[in-house]
Amino acid sequence: MNRRPEFFMKNVKTKKGALIIALALLCYMMLSVCISFVFLRKEYAPDISGTYSIAPGEVYTDDISANGKYLKKIDIGFALFDRAATYLVKVRLTENEKSFYETVLKSSDINDHYEIELFSAKKLDPGNTYKIELTNITTGNENPVTVNISSNGEGKGSSLCVRKTYEDVRAANILRVISFLITFTAVTLIFLRFDVSKVSAAKMITVSLSVIVITFILTFDLFDKIEPFYTLHIYGAGSEIAVIEPGETKDFTFGFGGSGFDSLSFIGEWEGNLDLKLELKDTDTGELIWEGRSDESSVILPDNYATPSVLADMGVLAPKGTYDLSIKNESDGPFSTYLLEDGSINLDLFRSSDIKRVLALLITFIIVAYVFAICLFKEKIFKDIRSFFIVSVIPLGLCYFLLFTPSSIPDNHNHFPAVYRYSNILMLHGGDEEWSMRSEDLDLFNGVDAKENGGFQYGEYLYRTSFFEKDHALVDDPEVHRDFMKYYSIFGYLPQVIGLTLARLLRLGGAMSVYLARAFIFAFSVFAAFNAIKKTPVGKGIFALVSLVPITLMMDSGFSYDSMVFAVSISFTACILALKKDKDDKRLLIELMIWAFLLGAVKGGGGLLILPLIILLFDRDDAKTSIKKCGLVAGCSIVSVIFFNKIMQIGNHLFQFGEEGNEFMSTSYALRHPVGYLKLLFTTYIENFSDMTGAMLGTHLSWLEYVMPILLLIIMASLMGLYSILEKDELILKSRDKYILMIPVGLGLFITPMMLLSATYVGWPFIQGVQGRYYLALLIPVLLILTKFSLRIVDERKAAEIKIIKDRCLLMTGIISAIAVYYIERSYLTR
């Protein structure tokens, strides 16, 4: 007789209990690792003033200050030495002459530094004496091991150059205890209700451990490739060279507007040895920020530069401002460096941060857990395409949300000010203040430039702003004004505007406000896609596929109106098909009219290309009612277009139309020279067909970077296409219906490039700026035409086999989607 207490979870079954345990354990592991990153504080190494050679058999001893902190890592700086020879260096850390850490380093372990990580943080008690000992135990050669030393270190005289990392143990342990107690409580309560000896329970525990192991294996592989810093500024264009003769000093002034940098590099050319003395001063105050030296050990040779660069690891955080970099050449020969067009030195700027490693851990965990979930619970998840979609879009969408920063998504520099303007209007800051922003929002917008590393400056969103706003006052900057964006109505940005306005009312900081606005458009996109999949009586798999391809998931959390255009378009299409099946459903008709109204309100009415789909509603047997329905739906769209683009028109015209009299074409060219336009159109599609079709699925992400292999996406599209062919539809599309579906496709192929003539130079052989994402909404009618034909399945055994094939299509689609995320993760986090 089972006398175990049942508590409030008496109905929890074995699998559910095991799943909760698995999730609790995984969350605890994730929290523990993230806590380790968050509460580590790196102390910068003292400036290098020289080197010291440790002869074979010699012991070099230096003090470690007993400052009461908890030592977690210690990074020893080594100078260049003969790497072809064999070296052995014994490292020993002592407390009151008793060793608490000891290891032996081989020459293969040592590059220009070696980092020691203690298993648990060691408190450096002020009453004790701590030392680091380096012993050259090499045998067989007489060459010394050379280490970097500093005259202003912690020891007396010349001290070893080490960089120490401390852990805030008290705060970290409090969070660890809290997360452990929560985990322990959940596990205990579940264990009171299920028998761990059952196969399903053992299976769940095994799967949970597998998720943990695979997550950490993939993450550690990534960690080796992820640099513990992020790039703030990359080299610019410039060909002028500044030559610094031996013994000469030259000063270079440069400005910086980011959250702070702690290392820099500059391109250099020299002959013989390299020995530079560097000083960094604040231009305004003259204060010395940092001084140090750079020699051959500081030289790096990036893959994309023909000439080497000199790295200056300052070890001090320099905030935004204007600086003078003084370079004194103490080498034997001249030293040359490159300048920008304005005469300032050509620099790379960096800031130390582990944020990319934290992202790698979190995203890898999400996709591994997702793959295990769809494998383990495939019977329930694959029972309905809606279940598969919602289980897939949330974790995958979250990964894209984290991987792509706002500035890495196309055209953010135009759409974010447009969203902010409508937020200002809602908060009664119109008129002269309509383009104004809070100072930290303005700093974030101007400071994180997509030109710098594609906008993937994760640390800037973390360090540049605070959680809550510092100043509510608005600041006007003419550089932010985007008057040509006034033409577009608020409905093109409605979710982002609501999210941003709510964040400002809650007094959230710049980054938090931006990400809350992105969360709102992501939530709306998921709702619209789910609603479309639920409503459509035909091609549910197609709607799911198009909503899960990489380009859609990336755009779902951007500030562009393209997100709204796609969301409204697929919902409009789904409601048309649903109303064709249920002709007398008045609720459907009302919903369709709402989507039709939005169709005319977003992107200057650009979504109306799919309006001809209303012809699907025409029924010869009830022509009068059909015409009435079509008139109501079309009327909503037309009223919307006229109201927002004529009556309420603010901008002079839709900027995509272009203007006459400049070096670019205009839309009117297609009307005045139809034959010439058709030639341009034909050449454009022939030249860009492969890139356009690939980009429509997601080969080109961010700022049109080729990221995803086309083969991966072709397999994914083929799997979902096969699913669509095999799925059982509630509505059969006839030949007439397919011809109607061709109308918006043809209109889109013909009219969309007309809007891009304004970006095409006069006399250019093809139309510039044609991108696959502009045709994403048209992909649904195309796939409906290609995959919807009659399959007569009578045999139950055959139907069961088809069910297995469909389930495997969904399973492989999910796995490929996870692989795609991992591929993007490796591409962007390791750059």
Secondary structure in CASP SS format (residue, H / E / C, confidence):
PFRMAT SS
TARGET T0000
AUTHOR 0000-0000-0000
METHOD secondary structure of the structure
MODEL  1
M C 1.00
N C 1.00
R C 1.00
R C 1.00
P C 1.00
E C 1.00
F H 1.00
F H 1.00
M H 1.00
K C 1.00
N C 1.00
V C 1.00
K C 1.00
T H 1.00
K H 1.00
K H 1.00
G H 1.00
A H 1.00
L H 1.00
I H 1.00
I H 1.00
A H 1.00
L H 1.00
A H 1.00
L H 1.00
L H 1.00
C H 1.00
Y H 1.00
M H 1.00
M H 1.00
L H 1.00
S H 1.00
V H 1.00
C H 1.00
I H 1.00
S H 1.00
F H 1.00
V H 1.00
F C 1.00
L E 1.00
R E 1.00
K E 1.00
E E 1.00
Y C 1.00
A C 1.00
P C 1.00
D C 1.00
I C 1.00
S C 1.00
G E 1.00
T E 1.00
Y E 1.00
S E 1.00
I E 1.00
A C 1.00
P C 1.00
G C 1.00
E C 1.00
V E 1.00
Y E 1.00
T E 1.00
D E 1.00
D E 1.00
I E 1.00
S C 1.00
A C 1.00
N C 1.00
G C 1.00
K C 1.00
Y E 1.00
L E 1.00
K E 1.00
K E 1.00
I E 1.00
D E 1.00
I E 1.00
G E 1.00
F E 1.00
A C 1.00
L C 1.00
F C 1.00
D C 1.00
R C 1.00
A C 1.00
A C 1.00
T C 1.00
Y C 1.00
L E 1.00
V E 1.00
K E 1.00
V E 1.00
R E 1.00
L E 1.00
T E 1.00
E E 1.00
N C 1.00
E C 1.00
K E 1.00
S E 1.00
F E 1.00
Y E 1.00
E E 1.00
T E 1.00
V E 1.00
L E 1.00
K E 1.00
S C 1.00
S C 1.00
D C 1.00
I C 1.00
N C 1.00
D C 1.00
H E 1.00
Y E 1.00
E E 1.00
I E 1.00
E E 1.00
L E 1.00
F E 1.00
S E 1.00
A E 1.00
K E 1.00
K E 1.00
L C 1.00
D C 1.00
P C 1.00
G C 1.00
N C 1.00
T C 1.00
Y E 1.00
K E 1.00
I E 1.00
E E 1.00
L E 1.00
T E 1.00
N E 1.00
I C 1.00
T C 1.00
T C 1.00
G C 1.00
N C 1.00
E C 1.00
N C 1.00
P C 1.00
V E 1.00
T E 1.00
V E 1.00
N E 1.00
I E 1.00
S E 1.00
S C 1.00
N C 1.00
G C 1.00
E C 1.00
G C 1.00
K C 1.00
G C 1.00
S C 1.00
S E 1.00
L E 1.00
C C 1.00
V E 1.00
R E 1.00
K E 1.00
T E 1.00
Y E 1.00
E E 1.00
D C 1.00
V H 1.00
R H 1.00
A H 1.00
A H 1.00
N H 1.00
I H 1.00
L H 1.00
R H 1.00
V H 1.00
I H 1.00
S H 1.00
F H 1.00
L H 1.00
I H 1.00
T H 1.00
F H 1.00
T H 1.00
A H 1.00
V H 1.00
T H 1.00
L H 1.00
I H 1.00
F H 1.00
L C 1.00
R C 1.00
F C 1.00
D C 1.00
V C 1.00
S C 1.00
K C 1.00
V H 1.00
S H 1.00
A H 1.00
A H 1.00
K H 1.00
M H 1.00
I H 1.00
T H 1.00
V H 1.00
S H 1.00
L H 1.00
S H 1.00
V H 1.00
I H 1.00
V H 1.00
I H 1.00
T H 1.00
F H 1.00
I H 1.00
L H 1.00
T H 1.00
F H 1.00
D H 1.00
L H 1.00
F H 1.00
D H 1.00
K H 1.00
I C 1.00
E C 1.00
P C 1.00
F E 1.00
Y E 1.00
T E 1.00
L E 1.00
H E 1.00
I C 1.00
Y C 1.00
G C 1.00
A C 1.00
G C 1.00
S C 1.00
E C 1.00
I E 1.00
A E 1.00
V E 1.00
I E 1.00
E C 1.00
P C 1.00
G C 1.00
E C 1.00
T E 1.00
K E 1.00
D E 1.00
F E 1.00
T E 1.00
F E 1.00
G E 1.00
F E 1.00
G C 1.00
G C 1.00
S C 1.00
G C 1.00
F E 1.00
D E 1.00
S E 1.00
L E 1.00
S E 1.00
F E 1.00
I E 1.00
G E 1.00
E E 1.00
W E 1.00
E C 1.00
G C 1.00
N C 1.00
L C 1.00
D E 1.00
L E 1.00
K E 1.00
L E 1.00
E E 1.00
L E 1.00
K E 1.00
D E 1.00
T C 1.00
D C 1.00
T C 1.00
G C 1.00
E C 1.00
L E 1.00
I E 1.00
W E 1.00
E E 1.00
G E 1.00
R E 1.00
S E 1.00
D E 1.00
E H 1.00
S H 1.00
S H 1.00
V E 1.00
I E 1.00
L C 1.00
P C 1.00
D C 1.00
N C 1.00
Y C 1.00
A C 1.00
T C 1.00
P C 1.00
S E 1.00
V E 1.00
L E 1.00
A E 1.00
D E 1.00
M E 1.00
G E 1.00
V E 1.00
L E 1.00
A E 1.00
P C 1.00
K C 1.00
G E 1.00
T E 1.00
Y E 1.00
D E 1.00
L E 1.00
S E 1.00
I E 1.00
K E 1.00
N E 1.00
E C 1.00
S C 1.00
D C 1.00
G C 1.00
P C 1.00
F E 1.00
S E 1.00
T E 1.00
Y E 1.00
L E 1.00
L C 1.00
E C 1.00
D C 1.00
G C 1.00
S C 1.00
I E 1.00
N C 1.00
L E 1.00
D E 1.00
L E 1.00
F E 1.00
R E 1.00
S E 1.00
S C 1.00
D C 1.00
I H 1.00
K H 1.00
R H 1.00
V H 1.00
L H 1.00
A H 1.00
L H 1.00
L H 1.00
I H 1.00
T H 1.00
F H 1.00
I H 1.00
I H 1.00
V H 1.00
A H 1.00
Y H 1.00
V H 1.00
F H 1.00
A H 1.00
I H 1.00
C H 1.00
L H 1.00
F C 1.00
K H 1.00
E H 1.00
K H 1.00
I H 1.00
F C 1.00
K C 1.00
D C 1.00
I H 1.00
R H 1.00
S H 1.00
F H 1.00
F H 1.00
I H 1.00
V H 1.00
S H 1.00
V H 1.00
I H 1.00
P H 1.00
L H 1.00
G H 1.00
L H 1.00
C H 1.00
Y H 1.00
F H 1.00
L H 1.00
L H 1.00
F C 1.00
T C 1.00
P H 1.00
S H 1.00
S H 1.00
I C 1.00
P C 1.00
D C 1.00
N H 1.00
H H 1.00
N H 1.00
H H 1.00
F H 1.00
P H 1.00
A H 1.00
V H 1.00
Y H 1.00
R H 1.00
Y H 1.00
S H 1.00
N H 1.00
I H 1.00
L H 1.00
M C 1.00
L C 1.00
H C 1.00
G C 1.00
G H 1.00
D H 1.00
E H 1.00
E C 1.00
W C 1.00
S C 1.00
M E 1.00
R E 1.00
S H 1.00
E H 1.00
D H 1.00
L H 1.00
D H 1.00
L H 1.00
F H 1.00
N H 1.00
G H 1.00
V C 1.00
D C 1.00
A C 1.00
K C 1.00
E C 1.00
N H 1.00
G H 1.00
G H 1.00
F C 1.00
Q C 1.00
Y H 1.00
G H 1.00
E H 1.00
Y H 1.00
L H 1.00
Y H 1.00
R C 1.00
T C 1.00
S C 1.00
F C 1.00
F E 1.00
E C 1.00
K C 1.00
D C 1.00
H C 1.00
A C 1.00
L E 1.00
V E 1.00
D C 1.00
D C 1.00
P H 1.00
E H 1.00
V H 1.00
H C 1.00
R C 1.00
D H 1.00
F H 1.00
M H 1.00
K H 1.00
Y H 1.00
Y C 1.00
S C 1.00
I H 1.00
F H 1.00
G H 1.00
Y H 1.00
L H 1.00
P H 1.00
Q H 1.00
V H 1.00
I H 1.00
G H 1.00
L H 1.00
T H 1.00
L H 1.00
A H 1.00
R H 1.00
L H 1.00
L C 1.00
R C 1.00
L E 1.00
G C 1.00
G H 1.00
A H 1.00
M H 1.00
S H 1.00
V H 1.00
Y H 1.00
L H 1.00
A H 1.00
R H 1.00
A H 1.00
F H 1.00
I H 1.00
F H 1.00
A H 1.00
F H 1.00
S H 1.00
V H 1.00
F H 1.00
A H 1.00
A H 1.00
F H 1.00
N H 1.00
A H 1.00
I H 1.00
K H 1.00
K H 1.00
T C 1.00
P C 1.00
V C 1.00
G C 1.00
K H 1.00
G H 1.00
I H 1.00
F H 1.00
A H 1.00
L H 1.00
V H 1.00
S H 1.00
L H 1.00
V C 1.00
P H 1.00
I H 1.00
T H 1.00
L H 1.00
M H 1.00
M H 1.00
D C 1.00
S C 1.00
G C 1.00
F C 1.00
S C 1.00
Y C 1.00
D H 1.00
S H 1.00
M H 1.00
V H 1.00
F H 1.00
A H 1.00
V H 1.00
S H 1.00
I H 1.00
S H 1.00
F H 1.00
T H 1.00
A H 1.00
C H 1.00
I H 1.00
L H 1.00
A H 1.00
L H 1.00
K H 1.00
K H 1.00
D C 1.00
K C 1.00
D C 1.00
D C 1.00
K H 1.00
R H 1.00
L H 1.00
L H 1.00
I H 1.00
E H 1.00
L H 1.00
M H 1.00
I H 1.00
W H 1.00
A H 1.00
F H 1.00
L H 1.00
L H 1.00
G H 1.00
A H 1.00
V H 1.00
K H 1.00
G H 1.00
G H 1.00
G H 1.00
G H 1.00
L H 1.00
L H 1.00
I H 1.00
L H 1.00
P H 1.00
L H 1.00
I H 1.00
I H 1.00
L H 1.00
L H 1.00
F C 1.00
D C 1.00
R H 1.00
D H 1.00
D H 1.00
A H 1.00
K H 1.00
T H 1.00
S H 1.00
I H 1.00
K H 1.00
K H 1.00
C H 1.00
G H 1.00
L H 1.00
V H 1.00
A H 1.00
G H 1.00
C H 1.00
S H 1.00
I H 1.00
V H 1.00
S H 1.00
V H 1.00
I H 1.00
F H 1.00
F H 1.00
N H 1.00
K H 1.00
I H 1.00
M C 1.00
Q C 1.00
I C 1.00
G C 1.00
N C 1.00
H C 1.00
L C 1.00
F H 1.00
Q H 1.00
F H 1.00
G C 1.00
E C 1.00
E C 1.00
G C 1.00
N C 1.00
E C 1.00
F E 1.00
M C 1.00
S C 1.00
T C 1.00
S H 1.00
Y H 1.00
A H 1.00
L H 1.00
R H 1.00
H C 1.00
P H 1.00
V H 1.00
G H 1.00
Y H 1.00
L H 1.00
K H 1.00
L H 1.00
L H 1.00
F H 1.00
T H 1.00
T H 1.00
Y H 1.00
I H 1.00
E H 1.00
N H 1.00
F H 1.00
S H 1.00
D H 1.00
M H 1.00
T H 1.00
G H 1.00
A H 1.00
M H 1.00
L H 1.00
G C 1.00
T C 1.00
H E 1.00
L E 1.00
S C 1.00
W C 1.00
L C 1.00
E E 1.00
Y E 1.00
V C 1.00
M C 1.00
P C 1.00
I H 1.00
L H 1.00
L H 1.00
L H 1.00
I H 1.00
I H 1.00
M H 1.00
A H 1.00
S H 1.00
L H 1.00
M H 1.00
G H 1.00
L H 1.00
Y H 1.00
S H 1.00
I H 1.00
L H 1.00
E C 1.00
K C 1.00
D C 1.00
E C 1.00
L C 1.00
I C 1.00
L C 1.00
K C 1.00
S H 1.00
R H 1.00
D H 1.00
K H 1.00
Y H 1.00
I H 1.00
L H 1.00
M H 1.00
I H 1.00
P H 1.00
V H 1.00
G H 1.00
L H 1.00
G H 1.00
L H 1.00
F H 1.00
I H 1.00
T H 1.00
P H 1.00
M H 1.00
M H 1.00
L H 1.00
L H 1.00
S H 1.00
A H 1.00
T C 1.00
Y E 1.00
V C 1.00
G C 1.00
W C 1.00
P C 1.00
F C 1.00
I C 1.00
Q C 1.00
G C 1.00
V C 1.00
Q C 1.00
G H 1.00
R H 1.00
Y H 1.00
Y H 1.00
L H 1.00
A H 1.00
L H 1.00
L H 1.00
I H 1.00
P H 1.00
V H 1.00
L H 1.00
L H 1.00
I H 1.00
L H 1.00
T H 1.00
K C 1.00
F C 1.00
S C 1.00
L C 1.00
R C 1.00
I C 1.00
V C 1.00
D C 1.00
E H 1.00
R H 1.00
K H 1.00
A H 1.00
A H 1.00
E H 1.00
I H 1.00
K H 1.00
I H 1.00
I H 1.00
K H 1.00
D H 1.00
R H 1.00
C H 1.00
L H 1.00
L H 1.00
M H 1.00
T H 1.00
G H 1.00
I H 1.00
I H 1.00
S H 1.00
A H 1.00
I H 1.00
A H 1.00
V H 1.00
Y H 1.00
Y H 1.00
I H 1.00
E H 1.00
R H 1.00
S H 1.00
Y H 1.00
L H 1.00
T C 1.00
R C 1.00
END
